């Protein structure tokens, strides 16, 4: 019989259910178990593709082109679980599927209701992942907070699974909050009420993960166990960690979370091998050099807007045994103040990420110009690559009005433009170039040296491309086209010649980075930033030598 772990959250949102679920997945994998991860999002949107980064954070893209919640990025970084559109379930998808079946007459004239039709479809979606051959445990994270009206059908489906499959095969892990009141007093009452809400739904949590600012005392754990009917050893302190989120699997393992879950599910497995996590945490803690990497974007105000990029930069730091300090710079504010040099001169590297719309674009162009002229390592991702092309066309090719048709539809020099087949498409949901596709790299380039191979596969999410109308002229002027699609029809990567390190890519390499195996481009970008940092430090240490006349 397949095993399932239902992860829920209480008290409030943003407690870290995704990290908790992913950490548990990594612990079970460290014991030799095959794990699958499923994220349930209660919003009515079909997917995250059309949602604002300010509201929802980044959109994580899977190989098969699904635009999903950022928690799938956590799953990707913490576990080896393969991810596809099947691993992301939303209210919109479930209702859309049920309504479509009703329109096709597949319910044979019955009244279609939340129970059983919606809940049955939810269970079918979960089991389509969990019942696959070779899968040992499926971890299902239910988004939102217990008590939210949007989550009720999903929690009811979870209750039914526990009843129908059996409690020995389906367990509940509930993440709650232990707030600090009055400066240093931890309060358990919110956790007690959260478990009460779960029990009213019909689910008795088997494990409690208690988010708190510091480790819980034994007496507090016993009090929580007493009031919630959860075994003392299954009340786990999910306290803040001192260094990096990649320490969390080790914190949970110290409290035997993986052993508890395996025992509850009657899983026979090997001892945990956490050497990878121990190495990552040790490297992070012992790094003595800190690099300042500027991320110049338009969604800076929300920390999760560039979540995968932020984490991939940290991974690049781990690979180079350095710490990375992220300097978030609002491109619109940069554009407004004009103080580009003041904002960028002390950085060791600059990254311009993806984005949509014209806001803040001129600030990004000014950033690329400064990085090129001052020889600062530059990494452009998706829009960031297009910015490289626009800046080059304006300042090297002297096409002052060069632009993208996304920002200036009537520009006389559209060096970046919409794919011809997309010109008359106005339904933005699902019209982009999405998912994994192959690229062909040119030898003796930065990107080729990073990957060490001619053919690579990375994920895309965009609608605009470098215009082939200007491609020959761009190359003749010195811009290096270092990667294309296999048929050489589309530009996938460009580089600045005679520069320490400057790479722009049309795809999103951040989605494939792991803490124990940094994505090659992020690894090499951080290495280039380290070389700049070292050279500047050496230069600053050289004493001034008196001239002969002064002597």
N, C-alpha and C positions, 0 to 999 in steps of 0.2 A: 504494500500500500504506500502511495506517495505521501509525503509529509508537507505540511503547510505551517507557516508562521505568519499570523496577522499582526501587523504593527500599527498601532493607533496612537493618537495624541490627545492630551487633555489640558485643561486650564486656559491655554492660549496658543496661538500659532507661533511659528518660527522658533520652536524649541530645538530643532535639529533632528526631526524624525528620519530625514533622508540619510544623514550621517550615521545615526544609530542603526538603521536598517542595513546600510552598506557595511558598517563595522561588523555587525553580526554575520553578514554574508561572508566577509573576509575571514572571520574566525572559523566558520564551518568549512570553508574551502581549505583552510590551513590544516584541517583534520582529514583531508582527502575526500570530502563530500562534493558532489556536483550540485551547485546552487543556481537557481534562477530568481531574478528580481522582477517584481511587477509594481508599477506605481499607479494608484487610482487618484484621479483629480476630480473633485465634485463639481467643477465649473461646467457650464452648459456649452462653452466653446467646444468645437469638435477637436481642436488641438491648440497648441500654444503659438502657432505660426503667425496669427494676426494680432497677438496681444502685445501691448506696449511694454518695452523693457523696464519702464518706470514702475509698472504695476506688478510684473511677473518675473522680472529678472531675465536672464538669457534664455534663448531657445536652444536646447540640445538636439542635434540632428543625428539620427541613426544611419547605418549603412544603406538601409532600404528607403531612406528619404522621409522618415517620420519626423515631424517637428514636435518635440516633446518638452516636458517639464525639466528644469535644471537638475532635479534629483536623479535623473537617469545618468547625468554626468558624474554624480557622486558614486553611483553603482559602477560606472565604467572605471573610475579611478581606484576604487577599493576592491573590486572583485573581477573575476574572469567571466562573469555571466554574459553570454551573448545577448545583445540588445537589438530589438527591432520594433516595428509598430505594434506588435503583439504584446509588448511589455508595457505599453502605455494605454490606460483605460480612462476615458472621461465620461461624464454624464452625457455630454453631447453625442458621443459615439454610441453609447448604449441606447439612448432614446431614438437616435437616427436609425439604428439597426432594427429596433423593435417596430417602429412606425413603418419602415420599409417592408418588413415582413407582413404587417397588418394590411398594407396596401396591396400586397401580392396575394392576399387571401390565405396565408399560411396558418392562420389561427382558426380557420374553419368557422368563422362567424361568431366566435366567442368574444365576450367583452374583454378588452385588453386592459390589464391593471398593473399597478406597481408590483403587487404580489399576486400571482407568481411570475408574471412575464418579465418584468424588469429585473427582479432578483435572480431569476433563472438565467437570464442572459449574462448578468454579471458573473455568476458562478461558471457559466460555460466559457467566458473569456479567460477567467483565471485558470481553469483546468486545461484549456488549450495550451497553456504554457507548462503548467505543473505536471501534466500527464505524459509529457514527451518522454521518449525512451532515454534512459540514462540519467534522468533527473532524480536527485535524492530529496532535496528540500526546495520549496518555493517560498520566498519571503514576499509578502504582499503588504505594501505600505498604503494605508488609507489616508489621503490628504485631508486637510482641514482639522477641526477639533471636535471631539465628542460633544454632542449637544447642538451642533450646527444642523439646521434643517436639511442642507444639501447632502450631508453625509449619511442620512438615515437609511436610504435603500442599500448602500454599500455595507453598513454595519449589520443590517438585517440579513444580507447575503452571507456575511461572515458568521453570524449566529447560526444560520441554517447549515453552513458547512460543518461547523463544530458538531451540531446535532446529527447530521446525516452521515458524515464520514467517521466521526468518532473523536472524542477528546484526546485519545492517544495518538491521533494523526494530525490534529489541528490544534495549535495553541495560540494564546493571545499574549502579546508583549505590548504593554501600555507605557508610553512616555508622558510623564507629568512634570509639574514645576514645584520646586520647594523654594518659595521666594524668601528673600532676606528683608526683614522689617526692623526699623529702628537702629540701623547701622550694622548689627551683627547677629540678630536673632533669626534663625531659620524656622519657618512655619509649615506644618504638615497639613493644615486644614484644606487648602486647595486640592491637594492630592487625594485626600479622603473623599471630597465631593466629586472629584473626577471619576474615581473608581465607582462611587455610588451611581453615577450616570451610566457607566458601562454596565453595571449589574441590572439597572432598570431596563436596559435594552435586551438583556438576556445573556450577556457575556461576562464571565468572571475572569479577570486577568490572571495569567499564570506567572508572569514576570512583570515587575515594575522597574522602569528606568527613571530615576528621580533626578531631574536637572537641578543643579544647585551650584552656587559659586565656589564651594569647597567641599571636601569629602564629608559625608555624613557620619556622625557618631553612632556607635552600636545601639545606644538607647533609642535614638530616633528611628533607626531601621526597625527595631523591635516594636516600637509604637505604631509605625506605619503598617507593619505586618499584622498586628493585632486588630487594627481598625479596618483592614481591607481584605482579610482572609487570604492574603498572599503569604506563602512560606517565607520565613525570615531570610533564608539564604538567597531567595529570588527577588529580594528588594535590593536593587543595584544602584550604587551611587554614580550618577552620570554627571560628575562635577567638571568644572572648567579645567582645561589642561594648561600647563604653563608655557608650552612652546608651540606646538603644531597640532592640527586636527588629526594628523596621521599617528598621533600617540593614543588616540581613543581606542583602537582595537586592543592595545596593550593594557589600557586601564580596565576595559571590560574583562579581558582574559584573567587579570589578577584577581578579579572578583568571581571568576569561574562562570561567567555568563554562558560561554559555549558549552561547558560541561552540564550546566543546568538544562539548557535547551535540548541537548542530545539525550539527557536522561528523561525529560518529559516526553520526548518523541520516540523513546526506545531505539535510538540509533546506535549501531555498533560502528565505531570509527577509530582512527589512529589518534595518537597524541598530536597536539597542535605544534606546527613548525612556524614560528613567527620571526624567523631570522631576517626576512626582508623588511618587516616593519621595524625591527630593532635597529637595522642598519640605517634606514631612512631617518629615524628619530635621532640616533647617535650623530649622524652626519649633520643634521640640522642644528643640534645643540652645540656641537663642537666647532662649527664654522666661526672663523675669526674675522673674515672680511665681509663687509656689507656693500652691496652694489645698489645704486639708486637708478631704478628703471622707470622712465616716464611713460605712462599710458595716456595718450592724448585722444580723447573721445568725446562723444556727445551725450552719453548716458552715465556720466560720472557720479551723479548724486545718489544713485542706488548701488550699493556694494555688489549685489548679485548680477548686475547687468553684464559684466564681463567675467563671470565666475570661472569658466574653463580656462580663459586666458590667464587670469590671475594665478590659478593653480599650476598651469603649465610653466609659468615663469618661476614659481617656487620649485617645481621639479627640475628646471634648468639649473637653478641654484644648487640643489642637492647634487646633481650630476657633476657640478664643478666645485663642490665643497665650499660654497659661499652662501651667504644669506642675501636674499633679494628684498629690498625695500621698495614697495610700489609707490610711485608719486603720481597720483591721479590729477590730470589737468583737463579742465573743461575747454574744449576747442572753441566753443562759442564765446566764452569769457576771454580767451586768448585773442580771438578775432576782434573783440570789442576794445580791449585795452591796447593791443598792438605791442605788448611787452614780450615779444617772443624770446629774445636773447636772455632776458632776465629770468624767464621761466625754465629755459632749457639748458643754459650753459653749464650748470653743475651736474648734469645727468651723465650716467655712464652708458646709457642706451635709451632708445626711444622706440615705442611700439604704437602704431596707429591701427586700431581694430576696425571691425565691420560696423555697419550702420545703414540707415535708410533716410532719405530726405536731404534737403539742402541746408538745414540749420547747422552752423558750425563748420561748414566745409572749408571756407577760406582760412580759418584757423588751422585746419589740418594741412592745407597746401603750404601755408607759411611754415609750419613745423617741418614738413618734408624738405622744403628749401633750406631751412637752417641746418638740418641734419646733414644734408648733402654738402653744403658749403663748408661746414665746420667738421666734417668727417666723423660724425657721431654714429655709431652702429644703429642701424634703422631696420625695423621689421614692420612691413605692411601686410595686413591680413584682410582679404576681400576688398572692402572699400579702401583700406590702407594701401593696397597695391594700385588701385585706380587713381588714388591721390598722387602716387609716385609718377604715374604716366602724365597726369594733368600738369603737375609741377614741371616736369621735364619739358613737356611741349611748350609751356609758357616761357620758361626761363632759359632753355637751351636752344630749342627750335625757333624761339621768338614768335610763337603764335599766341599773342597776348590774350586772345579771347577763347583759347582752348578750354574745353569743359566737357562734362558728361551731359547727355540729354536728359538724365534724371534730374539734374539741377538747373539746366538751362536748355529747354527743348529746342529753342531756335538758335543755338550757338552755331556760328559759321564753321567752327572747327570741332566737331564732336569726336574727340579722340577716344571717348568711352560712350558706347551707345547700347540700345536695347537690341537683343537678338531679333532678327527679322520676323521669326514666327511668333514673337510675343507682342508685336507692335499694337495689334488691335485687341489684346486681351486685357480685360479690366477686373476680372475676378482674381484678386491677389492671393487668396487662399489656395495654395497648391499649384501655382503657375510658374514657380521658380525652378531653377536647376537645383535639384535636391538630391542628397545622398552621395554614396561613394561612386567615384569614377576614376579612371586611370589617367595618368599624366606621363609624358615622356620628357626626360631631362637631358640637358645638353652637358657634355663633359667639360671639365675644367671650369666649373662655375661654383659659387658658394653652395647652391642648393644640391648640386650633384655630390659635392664633397660631404655634405651633411648626411645624405641618404646612402651614399656609396653604391648606388645602382641607377640604371637608366629608366626603369619603370617603377612607378609608385602608385598607390591608391589612397586617396584622401576624400573627405566629405565636402560637398559644396552646399551653399545656400545663397543664391543671388540670381538676379535677372539681367544685369548689365555686364557687358564684356568690353575688352579693349577692341576698338574698331579696326578691322582688317584694312580699311581704306587708308589708315595712317601707319600701318605696321612696318612697311618697308622704310618709310621716312624716319620713323622712330629708331629703327635699327641703324640706319645710315648716319644718324646724328650721334650715335654712341650708346643708346640705351640697349642693354643686353637682354634679349629674350631668352631666358634660361630654361623654360619649360612650356610645352604645348600639349594639347590633346594628342592622342596617338595618330590621328589623321592630319595633325598640324594645322587644323582649321581655326582653333581658338588658343589664345595666349593664356597660359596657366601661371607663369612666373616671369618676373622681370628683375633686373639688378642694375645698380649703378657701377659703371666701370671706374677703375682707379679710386676705390673707396675701401676702407678697412673691412666693412661688412654691411651690405645693404641688400635685402631680399624682400620682394613683394610677391605674395601668392594669392591666387584667386580663390583657393579653397580654405578650409578651416582646420589647420593641423592641430589646434588646441584640443580637439575632441578625442584624439588618440593618445594623449600624454598620460603617463602614469608616474606616481611618486618614485617607484623603484626602477622605472625605465622612461626617462625623459624623452619627449618627442625630439627627433634629431635637430630640427630647425631651432627649437627653443634652447636646446643644449648648446648649439653653436652660437646662437645670438648672445646668450649669457656669457659664453666664453669670450666672444669679441668685446663685450662690455667689460669683462674682467681685465682684458689686455689694455683697454683704454684707461681703466681705473689704475692699473699698475703703472702704466707709463706716466700718467699725471702725477701719481704719488712720488715716483722717482724724480720727475722734473722738479716738483716742489721741494724735494730734499736737497737738491744740488745747490751749494752755496755760491753766491756771486763771487767771481774772480776779479780782483782788482786789475785794472789796466796798467800799462807801463807808466803812463803819465800820472796816474793816481799814486803809484808806488813811490 
